[in-house]
Amino acid sequence: MIETGVGVNRNPVYVHRGGCHMIGTRSRGVDRDQALHALAGGVDACPHCRPDTELGVLD
């Protein structure tokens, strides 16, 4: 899941795992490749559900 910010641009602010309790109302489902691309592009991983760990992304 990708959570977007508020405003005109609504840029992505977090990547979440599906079912995360912290997902806001401004979110949409994405596939694995889109989530990996977002994380590689600098979108933060949710610190609660840690999608980066689930996807095998290492710093």
C-alpha positions as CSV (number, residue, x, y, z in Angstrom):
1,M,0.0,0.0,0.0
2,I,1.1,3.5,-0.7
3,E,-0.1,6.3,1.5
4,T,-0.1,9.8,0.0
5,G,0.1,13.2,1.6
6,V,-2.4,16.0,1.5
7,G,-2.6,18.8,-1.0
8,V,-2.5,19.1,-4.8
9,N,0.5,16.9,-5.5
10,R,-0.4,14.1,-3.0
11,N,3.1,12.7,-3.2
12,P,3.7,9.3,-1.6
13,V,4.8,9.6,2.1
14,Y,4.8,5.9,3.3
15,V,4.8,2.4,2.0
16,H,2.8,0.0,4.1
17,R,2.1,-3.7,4.2
18,G,-1.5,-4.6,3.5
19,G,-3.5,-4.6,6.8
20,C,-1.3,-2.2,8.6
21,H,-3.2,-0.4,11.4
22,M,-1.5,2.9,10.5
23,I,-2.7,3.1,6.9
24,G,-4.5,6.4,6.4
25,T,-7.5,7.1,4.2
26,R,-5.3,8.4,1.4
27,S,-3.9,5.1,0.3
28,R,-4.0,2.8,-2.6
29,G,-2.9,-0.8,-3.3
30,V,0.2,-1.4,-5.3
31,D,2.1,-4.5,-6.5
32,R,5.5,-5.6,-5.2
33,D,7.4,-3.9,-8.0
34,Q,5.7,-0.6,-7.4
35,A,6.4,-0.8,-3.6
36,L,10.1,-1.6,-4.3
37,H,10.3,1.2,-6.7
38,A,8.8,3.6,-4.2
39,L,11.2,2.5,-1.4
40,A,14.2,2.8,-3.8
41,G,13.0,6.3,-4.8
42,G,13.1,7.5,-1.2
43,V,9.5,6.9,0.1
44,D,9.7,6.0,3.7
45,A,8.7,2.5,5.0
46,C,6.1,2.6,7.7
47,P,8.0,2.1,11.0
48,H,5.1,0.0,12.4
49,C,4.6,-2.7,9.7
50,R,8.1,-2.5,8.1
51,P,7.3,-3.4,4.5
52,D,11.0,-2.9,3.6
53,T,11.9,-5.9,5.8
54,E,9.1,-8.0,4.3
55,L,10.2,-7.1,0.8
56,G,13.9,-7.9,1.6
57,V,15.1,-4.3,1.1
58,L,18.4,-3.7,2.9
59,D,19.9,-0.3,3.6
